Amino acid sequence: MESFEYNSNPGRIIFGSGTLQRLPAEIARLNLKTPLLLSGPQQVDQVEFLRNILNGKVAGVFTKAAMHTPSHITNQALEYAKTQKADSIVSIGGGSTIGLGKAISIRTGLPHICIPTTYAGSEMTPILGETVGGQKKTRTDLKILPGIVIYDADLTMTLPPSLSATSGINAIAHAVEALYAQNINPITCLFAKEGIRALAGSLPEIIDDPSSQTARSNALYGAWLCGTCLGSVGIALHHKICHTLGGSFNMPHAETHTVVLPHALSYNAPKVPQAMMQLAESLPESNGDAIHGLNVLLTKLKVKRGLKEFGMKQEDIDKATEISIRNAYWNPREIESGPLRELIRRCWAGEDARADL
């Protein structure tokens, strides 16, 4: 056994079906009285349901959360929180809403309770990504980590199958990079392999039967594990490319992770043989080949594979390459401009991943 370091992030996790009803008790346990409820425009019904559960005892409702946490939305929400004298934040939704909650919490010190409705995993991380002036920048601070996360599988039952697929692959991406992180450790690897296995098994079931309570619960369980990985170890090339494409080209978050993941993995494959073996063991029908296993999974999920389908232009490939190289994250393989450009070109074109970069 090689030596390692492992830091367990603090936080309270409540997982199950119908667990949303425990929100009032959790707020009371913290001696809080006036939470600000956050959501995106698509979760207005859910945030109103929260208000009802809390018998209207809230500071207010803010429903403008947006992808990539743009600074002007954060500023609006901050001003509203101060005006309404909120003593806490409750965010319900996916990574966009949770990111806004983190941005407010780190600036004000207000306690943050998360209620995820997707599989993105942001709720389990002390990481905040914000977009300022067309560039997405990330920072890590334990104060960013939400104090309580309530996972209620019932809230994911209406998540469209297509979004379930891309959100689930987004979660898998966190676990994949954990398998070859700079500060890798055996505990996080266990979480990563179990999380990938749970999601890779349940996501195709959700595509076939979106009303399957068992598949939805297993997917949310996998998302929790994968999010824990992201919150425990560092990130590498995959996340750097996705942050570049999201912050500078406004590519949709989960869909971008879905497109990039197999290609980023193929880039790093020669330098991470152990991670490739572990990943292959966690992916059904991989036949010992992790890249093949990912390609099979993405085909089953019927997801879009090309960034051009989301509006990225071919002439943006060079700029995306340049930004991805700038302030690069640690990566197991040295970042080389030529292969990286070809990686992004394949992402743009929607080609199957190949281990020849």
C-alpha positions as CSV (number, residue, x, y, z in Angstrom):
1,M,0.0,0.0,0.0
2,E,1.4,3.4,-1.0
3,S,1.3,6.3,1.4
4,F,-1.6,8.8,0.9
5,E,-3.5,11.7,2.5
6,Y,-7.2,11.8,2.8
7,N,-9.3,14.8,4.0
8,S,-13.0,14.2,4.7
9,N,-15.1,17.2,4.0
10,P,-17.6,18.1,6.8
11,G,-21.3,18.1,5.9
12,R,-24.6,16.5,6.8
13,I,-26.2,14.2,4.2
14,I,-29.9,13.2,4.2
15,F,-30.8,10.6,1.6
16,G,-34.0,8.9,0.6
17,S,-37.5,9.3,-0.7
18,G,-39.7,12.0,0.7
19,T,-36.8,13.5,2.6
20,L,-37.7,17.1,1.4
21,Q,-40.3,17.1,4.3
22,R,-37.4,17.2,6.7
23,L,-36.3,20.7,5.6
24,P,-38.3,22.6,8.3
25,A,-36.7,20.4,11.0
26,E,-33.2,21.0,9.6
27,I,-33.7,24.8,9.5
28,A,-35.0,24.7,13.1
29,R,-32.1,22.6,14.2
30,L,-29.7,25.4,13.1
31,N,-31.9,28.0,14.9
32,L,-32.6,29.7,11.6
33,K,-35.9,31.5,10.7
34,T,-35.7,33.4,7.4
35,P,-34.1,31.4,4.6
36,L,-33.8,32.8,1.1
37,L,-35.0,30.2,-1.4
38,L,-33.1,30.0,-4.7
39,S,-33.9,28.3,-8.0
40,G,-33.6,28.7,-11.7
41,P,-36.5,29.8,-13.9
42,Q,-37.4,26.1,-14.6
43,Q,-37.7,25.2,-10.9
44,V,-40.3,27.9,-9.9
45,D,-42.9,25.2,-9.1
46,Q,-40.4,23.3,-6.9
47,V,-39.4,26.5,-5.0
48,E,-43.0,27.3,-4.4
49,F,-43.5,23.8,-3.0
50,L,-40.6,24.6,-0.6
51,R,-42.3,27.8,0.5
52,N,-45.4,25.8,1.3
53,I,-43.5,23.2,3.3
54,L,-42.0,26.1,5.3
55,N,-45.5,27.6,5.8
56,G,-44.3,30.8,4.0
57,K,-41.7,31.5,6.6
58,V,-39.0,32.6,4.2
59,A,-37.1,35.8,3.6
60,G,-38.0,35.6,-0.1
61,V,-37.6,33.7,-3.4
62,F,-35.0,34.4,-6.1
63,T,-35.5,32.4,-9.3
64,K,-32.8,33.8,-11.7
65,A,-30.0,31.3,-11.3
66,A,-28.2,30.8,-14.6
67,M,-25.5,28.5,-16.1
68,H,-21.9,29.1,-15.1
69,T,-22.8,31.5,-12.2
70,P,-22.5,34.8,-14.0
71,S,-21.3,37.6,-11.7
72,H,-24.2,40.0,-12.6
73,I,-26.8,37.5,-11.4
74,T,-24.8,36.9,-8.2
75,N,-24.8,40.6,-7.5
76,Q,-28.5,40.8,-8.0
77,A,-29.1,37.9,-5.6
78,L,-26.7,39.3,-3.0
79,E,-28.6,42.6,-3.0
80,Y,-31.9,40.8,-2.6
81,A,-30.6,38.7,0.2
82,K,-29.5,41.7,2.1
83,T,-32.7,43.7,1.5
84,Q,-34.8,40.7,2.6
85,K,-32.6,40.1,5.7
86,A,-32.1,36.4,5.0
87,D,-30.4,34.4,7.7
88,S,-29.7,31.4,5.4
89,I,-29.8,30.1,1.9
90,V,-31.8,27.1,0.6
91,S,-31.0,26.2,-3.1
92,I,-33.1,23.7,-5.0
93,G,-32.1,22.6,-8.5
94,G,-29.0,21.6,-10.4
95,G,-25.5,23.0,-10.5
96,S,-26.5,26.5,-11.6
97,T,-28.7,27.1,-8.6
98,I,-26.3,25.4,-6.2
99,G,-23.5,27.5,-7.6
100,L,-25.4,30.7,-7.0
101,G,-26.1,29.5,-3.4
102,K,-22.4,28.9,-2.9
103,A,-21.5,32.4,-4.3
104,I,-23.9,34.1,-1.9
105,S,-22.9,31.9,1.1
106,I,-19.1,32.5,0.7
107,R,-19.7,36.3,0.4
108,T,-22.1,36.6,3.3
109,G,-21.3,33.7,5.6
110,L,-24.9,32.6,5.5
111,P,-25.5,28.8,6.1
112,H,-26.3,27.0,2.9
113,I,-28.7,24.0,2.5
114,C,-28.8,22.3,-0.9
115,I,-31.6,20.2,-2.4
116,P,-30.2,18.8,-5.7
117,T,-32.7,17.8,-8.4
118,T,-30.1,16.6,-10.9
119,Y,-26.9,14.5,-10.7
120,A,-24.4,17.3,-11.2
121,G,-22.7,16.8,-7.8
122,S,-21.8,20.5,-7.1
123,E,-23.5,20.2,-3.7
124,M,-20.7,17.9,-2.4
125,T,-17.8,20.2,-3.3
126,P,-16.0,23.2,-1.8
127,I,-15.5,24.4,-5.4
128,L,-17.1,27.5,-6.9
129,G,-16.9,28.3,-10.6
130,E,-18.0,31.8,-11.6
131,T,-18.0,33.6,-14.9
132,V,-16.7,37.2,-15.0
133,G,-16.0,39.0,-18.3
134,G,-16.6,36.0,-20.4
135,Q,-14.1,33.7,-18.6
136,K,-15.0,31.1,-16.0
137,K,-12.7,31.0,-13.0
138,T,-12.8,28.5,-10.1
139,R,-11.7,28.7,-6.5
140,T,-11.7,26.2,-3.6
141,D,-12.5,26.9,0.0
142,L,-14.0,24.7,2.7
143,K,-16.3,27.7,3.5
144,I,-17.9,27.2,0.1
145,L,-19.1,23.6,1.0
146,P,-22.8,23.5,1.8
147,G,-23.5,22.5,5.4
148,I,-26.5,20.3,4.7
149,V,-27.5,18.3,1.5
150,I,-31.0,16.8,1.3
151,Y,-31.2,14.1,-1.5
152,D,-34.8,13.3,-2.3
153,A,-35.1,10.8,-5.2
154,D,-38.7,11.9,-5.7
155,L,-37.5,15.2,-7.0
156,T,-35.7,13.5,-9.8
157,M,-38.7,11.6,-11.1
158,T,-39.6,14.4,-13.5
159,L,-36.1,15.1,-14.7
160,P,-36.3,14.5,-18.5
161,P,-34.4,11.3,-19.6
162,S,-32.1,13.4,-21.9
163,L,-31.1,15.7,-19.1
164,S,-30.8,12.7,-16.7
165,A,-28.3,11.2,-19.1
166,T,-26.1,14.2,-19.5
167,S,-26.3,15.2,-15.8
168,G,-25.3,11.6,-14.9
169,I,-22.3,11.6,-17.3
170,N,-21.3,15.0,-15.8
171,A,-21.2,13.2,-12.4
172,I,-19.2,10.2,-13.8
173,A,-16.7,12.7,-15.1
174,H,-16.0,13.8,-11.6
175,A,-15.2,10.2,-10.6
176,V,-13.1,9.5,-13.7
177,E,-10.8,12.3,-12.9
178,A,-10.6,11.3,-9.3
179,L,-9.2,7.9,-10.4
180,Y,-6.0,9.7,-11.7
181,A,-6.0,12.9,-9.5
182,Q,-2.7,14.3,-8.3
183,N,-3.8,13.6,-4.7
184,I,-5.3,10.2,-5.4
185,N,-6.1,8.0,-2.4
186,P,-7.8,4.6,-2.0
187,I,-10.9,5.9,-0.2
188,T,-11.8,8.3,-3.0
189,C,-11.1,5.6,-5.5
190,L,-13.6,3.3,-3.8
191,F,-16.2,6.1,-4.0
192,A,-15.3,6.7,-7.6
193,K,-15.7,3.1,-8.7
194,E,-18.9,2.6,-6.8
195,G,-20.4,5.9,-8.1
196,I,-19.5,5.1,-11.7
197,R,-20.9,1.6,-11.4
198,A,-24.2,2.9,-9.9
199,L,-24.7,5.5,-12.6
200,A,-23.5,3.4,-15.5
201,G,-26.1,0.8,-14.5
202,S,-29.0,3.1,-13.7
203,L,-28.8,5.7,-16.5
204,P,-29.7,3.3,-19.3
205,E,-32.7,2.1,-17.2
206,I,-33.9,5.7,-16.8
207,I,-33.8,6.1,-20.6
208,D,-35.9,3.0,-21.0
209,D,-38.2,3.6,-18.0
210,P,-38.0,7.2,-16.6
211,S,-40.6,6.3,-13.9
212,S,-38.4,3.6,-12.3
213,Q,-38.0,4.6,-8.7
214,T,-35.1,2.1,-8.2
215,A,-33.1,3.5,-11.1
216,R,-33.7,7.1,-10.0
217,S,-32.6,6.3,-6.5
218,N,-29.5,4.4,-7.7
219,A,-28.6,7.3,-10.0
220,L,-28.9,9.8,-7.2
221,Y,-26.8,7.6,-4.9
222,G,-24.1,7.4,-7.6
223,A,-24.2,11.1,-8.1
224,W,-23.6,11.7,-4.4
225,L,-20.6,9.4,-4.5
226,C,-19.2,11.1,-7.6
227,G,-19.8,14.5,-6.2
228,T,-17.9,13.5,-3.1
229,C,-15.0,12.6,-5.3
230,L,-14.9,16.0,-6.9
231,G,-15.0,17.6,-3.4
232,S,-12.1,15.5,-2.1
233,V,-9.4,15.5,-4.8
234,G,-8.2,17.8,-7.6
235,I,-9.4,18.1,-11.2
236,A,-7.5,17.9,-14.4
237,L,-7.7,18.5,-18.2
238,H,-11.3,17.3,-18.6
239,H,-12.7,20.0,-16.2
240,K,-10.3,22.7,-17.6
241,I,-11.7,22.1,-21.1
242,C,-15.3,22.1,-19.9
243,H,-14.7,25.3,-17.9
244,T,-13.2,26.9,-21.0
245,L,-16.1,25.9,-23.3
246,G,-18.7,26.9,-20.7
247,G,-17.3,30.2,-19.6
248,S,-16.0,31.5,-22.9
249,F,-18.3,29.9,-25.5
250,N,-21.5,29.5,-23.3
251,M,-21.7,25.8,-24.0
252,P,-24.3,24.0,-21.9
253,H,-22.7,22.5,-18.8
254,A,-23.8,18.9,-18.5
255,E,-23.9,18.4,-22.3
256,T,-20.3,19.7,-22.6
257,H,-19.1,17.3,-19.9
258,T,-20.8,14.5,-21.8
259,V,-19.1,15.4,-25.1
260,V,-15.6,16.0,-23.7
261,L,-15.3,13.1,-21.2
262,P,-14.3,10.2,-23.5
263,H,-11.9,12.4,-25.5
264,A,-10.2,13.8,-22.4
265,L,-9.8,10.3,-21.1
266,S,-8.3,9.1,-24.4
267,Y,-5.8,12.0,-24.2
268,N,-4.7,10.9,-20.7
269,A,-5.0,7.1,-21.2
270,P,-1.3,6.4,-21.9
271,K,-0.3,7.9,-18.6
272,V,-2.9,6.4,-16.4
273,P,-3.1,2.6,-17.0
274,Q,-4.3,1.7,-13.5
275,A,-7.2,4.2,-13.7
276,M,-8.1,2.9,-17.2
277,M,-8.3,-0.6,-15.7
278,Q,-10.4,0.5,-12.8
279,L,-12.8,2.4,-15.0
280,A,-13.2,-0.5,-17.4
281,E,-14.1,-2.7,-14.5
282,S,-16.8,-0.2,-13.5
283,L,-18.4,0.2,-17.0
284,P,-20.7,-2.6,-18.4
285,E,-19.8,-4.0,-21.8
286,S,-16.3,-2.3,-21.7
287,N,-14.6,-5.6,-22.6
288,G,-11.6,-4.4,-20.7
289,D,-11.4,-1.1,-22.7
290,A,-12.6,2.0,-20.7
291,I,-12.9,4.2,-23.8
292,H,-14.9,1.6,-25.6
293,G,-17.1,1.2,-22.5
294,L,-17.8,4.9,-22.4
295,N,-18.6,5.0,-26.1
296,V,-21.1,2.1,-25.6
297,L,-22.7,3.9,-22.6
298,L,-23.1,7.2,-24.5
299,T,-24.6,5.3,-27.4
300,K,-27.2,3.7,-25.1
301,L,-28.0,7.1,-23.6
302,K,-28.7,8.6,-27.1
303,V,-26.9,11.8,-26.2
304,K,-25.6,14.4,-28.6
305,R,-21.8,13.9,-29.1
306,G,-20.8,17.1,-31.0
307,L,-20.3,20.7,-29.7
308,K,-21.3,22.0,-33.1
309,E,-24.8,20.7,-32.2
310,F,-24.8,23.3,-29.4
311,G,-23.7,26.2,-31.6
312,M,-19.9,26.1,-31.3
313,K,-18.2,27.2,-34.5
314,Q,-15.3,25.4,-36.2
315,E,-13.3,28.6,-36.1
316,D,-13.6,28.6,-32.3
317,I,-11.4,25.5,-32.0
318,D,-8.1,27.4,-32.0
319,K,-9.3,29.9,-29.4
320,A,-10.7,27.1,-27.2
321,T,-7.3,25.4,-27.4
322,E,-5.4,28.6,-26.5
323,I,-7.6,29.3,-23.4
324,S,-7.4,25.7,-22.3
325,I,-3.6,25.8,-22.3
326,R,-3.6,29.1,-20.4
327,N,-3.4,28.6,-16.6
328,A,-3.7,24.9,-17.1
329,Y,-4.7,22.6,-14.2
330,W,-2.4,19.8,-13.2
331,N,-2.7,16.9,-15.6
332,P,-1.1,13.4,-15.6
333,R,0.0,14.0,-19.2
334,E,1.8,17.2,-20.3
335,I,-0.5,19.5,-22.2
336,E,0.6,19.6,-25.9
337,S,-1.0,22.1,-28.2
338,G,-1.3,19.9,-31.3
339,P,-3.0,16.8,-29.6
340,L,-5.2,19.2,-27.5
341,R,-6.4,21.0,-30.6
342,E,-7.3,17.6,-32.2
343,L,-9.1,16.6,-29.0
344,I,-11.3,19.7,-29.1
345,R,-11.8,19.3,-32.9
346,R,-13.2,15.8,-32.3
347,C,-15.4,17.2,-29.5
348,W,-16.7,19.8,-32.0
349,A,-17.3,17.2,-34.7
350,G,-19.0,14.7,-32.5
351,E,-16.7,11.8,-33.3
352,D,-16.3,8.6,-31.2
353,A,-13.3,8.8,-28.9
354,R,-10.1,7.0,-30.0
355,A,-7.0,6.3,-28.0
356,D,-4.6,7.8,-30.6
357,L,-4.1,11.3,-29.5
